[in-house]
Every structure is written in C-alpha cells, then in structure tokens.
Amino acid sequence: MNVYFDGELADYLIHFTNNLNPNGQGSYNWPQYDISSRSLLTFWDGLVPITITGDTFRADEMNLLNNLTLIYPVL
C-alpha cells in the first residue's frame, strides 16, 4: 500500500488529517471500527482491490489474552 504520490491510501490520509475521518466523496467507505461489527477496510491485489472484511484473524489469540487478563489482572 502506498500513501505517497497518489497511492492507494493518499486520499484516505488527506481526508483523515483534515477531518479526522478517512472517508471522502468518491472514495470507498472505510467503516469505523467497533467491537460489534469488527469490520475492516481491506486492500487486495487484483480486480477488486478494496473490500470490507471481518476482523477474525486473531479472535482466538485475543480471547486468550482477555481471559489471562481476567485471571491475572494488571495492577
């Protein structure tokens, strides 16, 4: 992913720095992350370069860390 010189992320970066929102007119909507939907804007190579995917890549690991934190709270 390229943020410089009209790269894929350049418009998102410009919109975010100006409005604290990466979305702008004519761009693919980057959803705000929340725990209930866990939606991510995903950049791929190929014919459909941008899609929305679910953040399930590390669900088991996060559950383990959450459970360990409940058992051994950080003081």
C-alpha angles and dihedrals in degrees: 000000000000125000096176131078099010093318122163094272100039097096092045091052093048093048092047095050091049101040107013084242121096093207122097140163111297096012128113108263112258103207120225108249117245134164095244098055102022090197121170132191103234126199117209136176114244140046096326103042099174128045140151114251135176120256097237097126095104104020095124093047093049091049090052092050092047092051092047090051090053091050095042107026118199109242 
